[in-house]
Amino acid sequence: MKHNPIIVALDVESAAEARALVERLGGRVDFYKVGLELYAAAGMDFARELMAGGKMVFLDLKLYDIPETVKRAVAQVARMGVRFLTVHAVGQAMRAAVEGRAGSDLKLLAVTVLTSFGPEDLEEQGIRGTAAELVERRARKAVEVGMDGVVASPLEAAAVRRAAGAQAIVVTPGVRSAGAARGDQKRVATPAEAVRNGADYVVMGRQITRAADPAAEAARVLEEIAGA
Ligand code: C5P
């Protein structure tokens, strides 16, 4: 693997906290995920600050709205220089997103099926079939409409890679090194397994952000992946 595959999830409540983490990680990590919490707290100002400091930003907004709204929101994000943005893997929203980012370097990632959804949740939404089938179908659809990649659980990474093809960007959260605390993540794989299963990037939160020495922990994970 030539590039640094670690994206650190800045799941914190303020720009000050996020800034401190980024500083502690120094040159070890250059790609950060800004999710809904930090986005609500510090918004695009903080994303801009990261980019001004030479960092890449993965904006995890999981967009899902009427086409015009999605298209215009994506156009705004694309203009800012954000690297990755998530959109729910629903045809209408994805097509609008692809239109909205036209002419920019923004890469659009499809969120297929939230990993918090069990069979009852799918049934409640009137969806037939298993989550695994739905993930594959949506991953295929995402690439077909012009999305650049897919967010997948590391356990589904191989299937998603097959469905989405070699060109697709596969990003997996829910990874933990052997022995690391799992927190609320149940179906996890190690970063090395995720990469072996076809992931281009692994999103890591607590294992790195809550480590006594986040930079050392990131370096250790990189070695683990390189040795895979
Ligand atoms: O701390 P941890 O490594 O579990 O954080 C993982 C990050 O990836 C969090 O930002 C979480 O919201 C996100 N995520 C996830 N599982 C998914 C989708 C996103 O853990 N299925």
Residues whose N, C-alpha, C, O or C-beta is under 5 A from the ligand:
A	BS01	C5P	A9 D11 G35 T115 P173 G174 V175 Q185 V203 M204 G205 R206 Q207
